[in-house]
Amino acid sequence: VPAQLSRREAQCVRWAAAGKTTAEIGTILSLSVSTVRFHLRNAGDKLGAATRARMIQIATGHGFLGPEA
């Protein structure tokens, strides 16, 4: 069963997958850098990923970054 990401976690992961930095994601979503880090860390924990790249890879495999996401 794939992990369930919150709407914010999924948004942050999608922007990270698009190559945006934590600061850029914060600007795009009107969040502080620490809040973006919080959401990315939670998403990584839920997906069992130790790195940002692995988190994106797993999220892609689960369909979180597809056109329907």
Secondary structure, DSSP 8 states (H G I E B T S, - for coil): ------HHHHHHHHHHHTT--HHHHHHHHT--HHHHHHHHHHHHHHHT-SSHHHHHHHHHHTTTTSTT-
